[in-house]
């Protein structure tokens, strides 16, 4: 989703996750603010848009595969044949996780590879913010 100037303004001025924006706002350091919002943090996970088919295969446990119904095996093979999957799409994540039962090793593995560490900007808008966007959010310019 595109970065909303009003949402970015709210993020920066209220600092809901305590990243420490206030000092940089006070001195007008928009470049540092953009860097802070874009910094990848171990406390933030986001869904990947580039899960490769080999990762799906590597995450699949044979016993879980063997337990799939024939139709589910066909669907999983079709997903693997796509080459790359966009895990940012909730419908796709739901489809894949529905194939394997909760608690199965394959389901746990697939949920893990669908995510990576990310930034606050990615968490909120799916993309980095620019210095210009920070300036527009804080000063309308």
C-alpha positions as a LaTeX table, in Angstrom:
\begin{tabular}{lrrr}
\hline
Residue & $x$ (\AA) & $y$ (\AA) & $z$ (\AA) \\
\hline
Unk1 & 0.00 & 0.00 & 0.00 \\
Unk2 & 1.32 & 3.46 & $-0.76$ \\
Unk3 & 2.70 & 5.63 & 2.01 \\
Unk4 & 0.02 & 7.96 & 3.35 \\
Unk5 & 1.36 & 11.38 & 4.33 \\
Unk6 & $-1.13$ & 11.65 & 7.20 \\
Unk7 & $-0.25$ & 8.17 & 8.48 \\
Unk8 & 3.46 & 8.98 & 8.25 \\
Unk9 & 2.87 & 12.23 & 10.16 \\
Unk10 & 1.02 & 10.28 & 12.88 \\
Unk11 & 3.79 & 7.66 & 13.02 \\
Unk12 & 6.49 & 10.29 & 13.43 \\
Unk13 & 4.70 & 12.57 & 15.88 \\
Unk14 & 3.24 & 9.89 & 18.14 \\
Unk15 & 6.07 & 7.33 & 17.86 \\
Unk16 & 3.80 & 4.43 & 18.88 \\
Unk17 & 6.63 & 1.88 & 19.01 \\
Unk18 & 9.12 & 4.11 & 20.84 \\
Unk19 & 11.77 & 4.38 & 18.13 \\
Unk20 & 12.85 & 7.85 & 19.30 \\
Unk21 & 11.75 & 10.17 & 16.50 \\
Unk22 & 11.20 & 13.26 & 18.74 \\
Unk23 & 14.84 & 14.39 & 18.92 \\
Unk24 & 15.22 & 14.30 & 15.14 \\
Unk25 & 11.90 & 16.10 & 14.61 \\
Unk26 & 13.06 & 18.83 & 17.00 \\
Unk27 & 16.20 & 19.52 & 14.95 \\
Unk28 & 14.48 & 19.05 & 11.57 \\
Unk29 & 16.63 & 16.10 & 10.52 \\
Unk30 & 14.31 & 14.53 & 7.94 \\
Unk31 & 17.07 & 12.35 & 6.48 \\
Unk32 & 17.72 & 10.75 & 9.87 \\
Unk33 & 13.99 & 10.25 & 10.40 \\
Unk34 & 13.68 & 8.47 & 7.06 \\
Unk35 & 16.65 & 6.29 & 8.00 \\
Unk36 & 15.05 & 5.44 & 11.35 \\
Unk37 & 11.72 & 4.46 & 9.80 \\
Unk38 & 13.51 & 2.42 & 7.13 \\
Unk39 & 15.92 & 0.65 & 9.49 \\
Unk40 & 15.48 & $-3.13$ & 9.49 \\
Unk41 & 14.86 & $-4.28$ & 13.05 \\
Unk42 & 14.97 & $-7.75$ & 14.54 \\
Unk43 & 11.75 & $-6.97$ & 16.39 \\
Unk44 & 9.78 & $-6.48$ & 13.17 \\
Unk45 & 8.78 & $-9.20$ & 10.72 \\
Unk46 & 7.15 & $-8.68$ & 7.35 \\
Unk47 & 5.93 & $-11.10$ & 4.72 \\
Unk48 & 8.18 & $-11.73$ & 1.73 \\
Unk49 & 7.15 & $-11.20$ & $-1.88$ \\
Unk50 & 9.86 & $-13.48$ & $-3.25$ \\
Unk51 & 9.56 & $-16.98$ & $-1.77$ \\
Unk52 & 11.29 & $-19.30$ & $-4.23$ \\
Unk53 & 9.96 & $-22.75$ & $-5.12$ \\
Unk54 & 13.13 & $-24.45$ & $-3.88$ \\
Unk55 & 12.38 & $-22.96$ & $-0.44$ \\
Unk56 & 8.94 & $-24.59$ & $-0.47$ \\
Unk57 & 10.52 & $-27.90$ & $-1.39$ \\
Unk58 & 13.21 & $-27.59$ & 1.27 \\
Unk59 & 10.52 & $-26.86$ & 3.87 \\
Unk60 & 8.42 & $-29.90$ & 3.03 \\
Unk61 & 8.69 & $-32.97$ & 5.24 \\
Unk62 & 8.11 & $-36.24$ & 3.40 \\
Unk63 & 5.68 & $-37.60$ & 6.01 \\
Unk64 & 3.56 & $-34.44$ & 5.68 \\
Unk65 & 3.68 & $-34.72$ & 1.88 \\
Unk66 & 2.67 & $-38.39$ & 2.02 \\
Unk67 & $-0.35$ & $-37.48$ & 4.17 \\
Unk68 & $-1.75$ & $-35.03$ & 1.59 \\
Unk69 & $-4.76$ & $-36.00$ & $-0.47$ \\
Unk70 & $-4.12$ & $-36.37$ & $-4.21$ \\
Unk71 & $-5.83$ & $-33.07$ & $-5.03$ \\
Unk72 & $-3.80$ & $-31.23$ & $-2.41$ \\
Unk73 & $-0.60$ & $-32.72$ & $-3.83$ \\
Unk74 & $-1.58$ & $-31.45$ & $-7.28$ \\
Unk75 & $-2.25$ & $-27.97$ & $-5.90$ \\
Unk76 & 1.05 & $-27.87$ & $-4.00$ \\
Unk77 & 2.94 & $-29.00$ & $-7.11$ \\
Unk78 & 1.23 & $-26.24$ & $-9.11$ \\
Unk79 & 2.30 & $-23.66$ & $-6.53$ \\
Unk80 & 5.87 & $-24.94$ & $-6.64$ \\
Unk81 & 5.82 & $-24.81$ & $-10.44$ \\
Unk82 & 5.10 & $-21.06$ & $-10.23$ \\
Unk83 & 8.77 & $-20.54$ & $-9.36$ \\
Unk84 & 8.18 & $-17.62$ & $-7.01$ \\
Unk85 & 5.35 & $-16.87$ & $-4.61$ \\
Unk86 & 4.25 & $-13.58$ & $-3.07$ \\
Unk87 & 3.66 & $-14.27$ & 0.64 \\
Unk88 & 2.40 & $-10.72$ & 1.16 \\
Unk89 & $-0.89$ & $-12.01$ & $-0.27$ \\
Unk90 & $-3.04$ & $-13.30$ & 2.58 \\
Unk91 & $-5.12$ & $-15.52$ & 0.30 \\
Unk92 & $-1.99$ & $-17.32$ & $-0.90$ \\
Unk93 & $-0.68$ & $-17.79$ & 2.64 \\
Unk94 & $-4.05$ & $-19.18$ & 3.72 \\
Unk95 & $-4.14$ & $-21.54$ & 0.75 \\
Unk96 & $-0.69$ & $-22.95$ & 1.45 \\
Unk97 & $-1.12$ & $-23.31$ & 5.20 \\
Unk98 & $-4.52$ & $-24.99$ & 4.73 \\
Unk99 & $-2.78$ & $-27.83$ & 2.88 \\
Unk100 & $-0.86$ & $-28.93$ & 5.96 \\
Unk101 & $-2.38$ & $-29.45$ & 9.42 \\
Unk102 & $-1.65$ & $-27.11$ & 12.33 \\
Unk103 & 1.36 & $-28.32$ & 14.26 \\
Unk104 & 2.91 & $-30.12$ & 11.30 \\
Unk105 & 6.58 & $-29.45$ & 10.68 \\
Unk106 & 5.93 & $-28.48$ & 7.07 \\
Unk107 & 3.31 & $-25.89$ & 8.02 \\
Unk108 & 5.66 & $-24.41$ & 10.63 \\
Unk109 & 8.52 & $-24.33$ & 8.10 \\
Unk110 & 6.35 & $-22.68$ & 5.43 \\
Unk111 & 5.15 & $-20.01$ & 7.84 \\
Unk112 & 8.76 & $-19.28$ & 8.79 \\
Unk113 & 10.08 & $-18.90$ & 5.23 \\
Unk114 & 7.20 & $-16.58$ & 4.33 \\
Unk115 & 8.63 & $-13.91$ & 6.65 \\
Unk116 & 11.79 & $-11.89$ & 7.14 \\
Unk117 & 12.97 & $-9.08$ & 9.36 \\
Unk118 & 11.79 & $-5.71$ & 8.17 \\
Unk119 & 11.53 & $-2.01$ & 8.88 \\
Unk120 & 8.74 & 0.00 & 10.48 \\
Unk121 & 7.99 & 1.50 & 7.05 \\
Unk122 & 7.65 & $-1.96$ & 5.50 \\
Unk123 & 5.48 & $-3.07$ & 8.39 \\
Unk124 & 3.12 & $-0.13$ & 7.88 \\
Unk125 & 3.23 & 0.47 & 4.11 \\
Unk126 & 5.14 & $-2.40$ & 2.52 \\
Unk127 & 7.90 & $-0.10$ & 1.27 \\
Unk128 & 10.56 & 2.35 & 2.41 \\
Unk129 & 9.82 & 6.04 & 2.84 \\
Unk130 & 11.87 & 8.81 & 1.28 \\
Unk131 & 13.26 & 11.96 & 2.86 \\
Unk132 & 10.79 & 13.92 & 0.71 \\
Unk133 & 7.87 & 11.96 & 2.15 \\
Unk134 & 9.08 & 12.64 & 5.68 \\
Unk135 & 9.37 & 16.37 & 4.85 \\
Unk136 & 5.89 & 16.41 & 3.36 \\
Unk137 & 4.46 & 14.61 & 6.38 \\
Unk138 & 6.00 & 17.02 & 8.88 \\
Unk139 & 5.92 & 20.30 & 7.02 \\
Unk140 & 3.66 & 19.84 & 4.03 \\
Unk141 & 6.57 & 20.26 & 1.64 \\
\hline
\end{tabular}
